[in-house]
Structure formats: C-alpha cells, structure tokens
Amino acid sequence: MMALHPKVIDLTLDRVWRLLTAAGNPQERLPPVIHIAGTNGKGSTQAMIRAGLEQTGDKVHAYTSPHLARFHERIRLAGDLITEDALTQVLDRCYAANGTENITYFEITTVAALMAFAETPADYTLLEVGLGGRLDATNVISAPVATVITPVDLDHQSFLGDTLAAIAGEKAGIIKRAIPCVVGPQHEAALDVIENVAQRLGAPLLVHGQHWHVGVERDRLIYQDENGLLDLPLPALRGPHQITNAGIAIATLRLLGKDEAACEAAVTNSYWPARMERLATGALVDLAAPAELWLDGGHNPAAGQALAATLQQQVPKPTHLICGMLNTKDIAGYLAPLAQVAQSLTALSIPGEANTIPAAETAAIARKVGMQATTADSVQDAIRDITATAPHARILICGSLYLAGHVLRENGG
C-alpha cells in the first residue's frame, strides 16, 4: 500500500472518492458519525466521548491515527480493536478495489476502516481527522450527527498554512450544513474563521466560553451549560489540558442527549496511551527502576506547554527527558517550555524513521533553549545514563508518537 503513491501526504479527496465508489460507498452506511478535528487533544477527546457513550450501553466504532505499537489500534469495531483476520480481509478487499491506481497509505487504510465500520453493527462512529480536515480522507461524511473542533494551534504548517487563520480554515472544513459543531477553546483568529464557516453553512455552534464552561474547583471538575451544572471527578487522563478535553467531550455527550452518568464515565473511564502515561510494567520499566518511567507523544509548541504545565502539577522530583522528534516539527518551540521544568535532556534519533531529526541536532537545539543536553544511541542507553546519576528520577520519554510507539514495543509491558 505504501508503494501506491510516491508521497506519504498528498492532500486531496479525489482518490478517496474514487475508491469509495469502487468499494460500494461504505461511508453512506455508517452508524451515526461524530467527526473530530483539531491540532491537539483529538485522541483524548475521542477516548472520553467513547467512554461516555459506552457507559450507556452504546456500541462504538472508533478510528484514530497514527497507531503506536500496532496498526490495529487505528480501528476499533463496536468497542474492540479489529482482529488480525478481519483487518487482513478488509485490507485485501480494499487493495483489490483500488487496483494499481495512485492512492496514499492513509487514504486507502481509511477507506478500509470505513468498510469495516459499515459492515459491523454499532450505535455510533467516532472519526478522528488525520491531518487538517477539509481535504482529509475522513472528510467524506455528508451528514454526521455532530462535528467537534478541539483547540487549533500551529502544526503541519507546510501542509495547512503558516497562520492560525489558515490552519483553522482547514480544520473548519469538517463543519457541515445545519450540523451542530462543538468547539473547544480557541485563539481569537482561529475562532473567527470557525464562526464564519459555521455561519455560512447554518451550523449551530457550541463554543467554549460562550455556550459551555469547564474548570476545576476544590479538586473537582465543574462543567456548566444551559442545561445546568455538573460536579464531577477530575479526569483519569493527567494534565490541566485534559480539563479542556473533558469539557469538549461532555459538551458533545450533552448534545447527544446523554446523562450525568455518561459524562462522569467520560472523565473517569477513559484511557489514551502515551499521553503523560506512567508505564507500570515491562522491560524498560525494569531497566529504569527505581526511577519512574513516563511516556508522552505530544510534539508541537502547544503540546510542550501542556506537558510543562502537567509536570508542574506533579509531586516535585528531578525530571529528565528522553526526546526524539521528526524534522517536520518546531522542536525549539516544543522544548522551550520544558526547559523550565526538566533537569536534562537526552536526545535520540527515532529508530526506523527516515524523517527523524538526528540526535545531535535535537541536543543542540535543546541547549539553545537553555537545557542541559546530551545524546544516546538507544532508549535503553539513555535510561542507563540517567539512572547512573539519578536513580530515583522521573524519566519522561517524549517528543513524538513514533518514538512513543517504539518505546511501547521495546517495553513490551
């Protein structure tokens, strides 16, 4: 499938529509769709919405990307990860329907997911945008029950534009005529674009700070909208940014008519790997002991700020980063906020990734933003180097979901 197109990313919907037609238009036979776009928080928000829906007994399909350890993570059928046999069969059928025509890996695998969703009974389908929105392969649903836009920030500028307004325009491309859209906190420039698109399409908006509010009081999550106030536990997912994601999920669940029990389940039952996750077992955990081993896949400046804020809320402990990033990212913008909360950074080249930033370059940039930095040849070597001088540290592996996936495979726990 990777050989069917010379580029990994080539934003257009023409190839997707052609293959969908050849595959019998599965996008027209999906359970009700909730379509989610945004720069940060899409996966966590989707996980919370799914937890809330499943609490009510609903069966939920979910599509996300990229995967961490195994491709199967991208496709969840009626609550369960797709099986090896089901995945093999649907990919084979999709490949046969495409023939030798040009199509990107993400496009053809997205169509395969839609085929699997259409053929498996469920109550809802959660579709997470891969990149942007307007020209993303998931943007083929004519009438979802709701669209969701999480916070928009600078990322993927080479594909989406180099201003917040341009990027917001791409994200707002998922808004559909007369279909309600839940909107998370936004920069003013991004919100202006989203509101203009919604007004043009007659799409009702439920905007953070206008139609719903969320915050923390006395270690409780407080959510309020025109239907009343909810006093809920704090999210199971760590970090102050997860309060925002929880608010978006709750607003979506309330839009769907779900009750307080569903909203509480959204914040307490959700799990999303490699989002400030403490690894509990596995080979790398054993290697690091007694140091703590944490994992996070955020990779843009907003994610760096969120991660730094999360670390500031943790019990004080020397924190040492192991970091690897792709060359499409603003590494200085990501690392700058972390320089205030980390004692050191050990840079890695991400194994098996052609677009990795070389470890030496990552370390040099880290030094420029004020961090003590060195390099290592592997995650294992980095852990050994840190624990040799700081055996009781907090070790945080961060910078890329691709590095996170490598770590999960190496850890095996």
TAHU-V671444 format. One record per backbone hydrogen bond with DSSP energy under -1.0 kcal/mol. CO is the residue of the C=O (numbers start at 1). NH is the residue of the N-H. If there is no record, write none. Layout:
co: {CO,CO}
nh: {NH,NH}
This chain:
co: {1,13,14,15,16,17,18,19,20,21,25,26,32,33,33,34,35,36,37,41,42,43,44,45,46,47,48,49,50,51,53,54,59,59,60,61,62,63,70,71,72,74,75,76,77,80,83,84,85,86,87,88,89,90,91,92,93,94,95,98,104,105,106,107,108,109,110,111,112,113,114,115,117,124,125,126,127,136,138,146,147,148,149,151,151,156,156,157,163,164,165,166,167,168,170,170,171,172,176,180,181,182,183,187,188,189,190,191,192,193,194,195,196,197,198,201,204,206,207,207,207,212,213,215,220,221,222,223,224,225,228,230,232,239,240,241,242,243,244,245,246,247,248,249,250,251,252,253,254,259,260,261,262,263,264,265,267,274,277,282,283,284,285,288,292,293,294,295,300,301,302,303,304,305,306,307,308,318,319,320,321,322,323,325,326,329,330,331,332,335,337,338,338,344,345,346,347,350,353,355,358,359,360,361,362,363,364,365,366,367,372,374,378,379,380,381,382,383,384,386,386,390,393,394,395,396,397,398,400,401,402,403,404,405,406,407,408,411}
nh: {4,17,18,19,20,21,22,23,25,24,28,29,125,145,146,127,148,129,150,45,46,47,48,49,50,51,52,53,54,55,58,57,123,124,79,126,76,128,73,74,75,64,82,62,80,77,87,88,89,90,91,92,93,94,95,96,97,98,99,101,108,109,110,111,112,113,114,115,116,117,118,119,120,61,34,63,36,139,140,35,182,37,184,39,40,159,160,161,167,168,169,170,171,172,134,173,174,175,179,147,206,149,208,191,192,193,194,195,196,197,198,199,200,201,203,178,181,183,210,211,212,209,224,222,217,232,215,230,213,228,225,223,221,242,243,245,246,247,248,249,250,251,252,253,254,255,256,258,257,263,264,265,266,267,268,269,236,297,295,286,287,288,289,291,395,279,397,277,304,305,306,307,308,309,310,311,312,394,343,396,346,398,348,357,329,331,334,335,336,339,340,341,342,321,374,323,376,353,356,327,362,363,364,365,366,367,368,369,371,370,345,347,382,383,384,385,386,387,388,389,390,393,292,320,294,322,296,324,404,405,406,407,408,409,410,411,412,283}
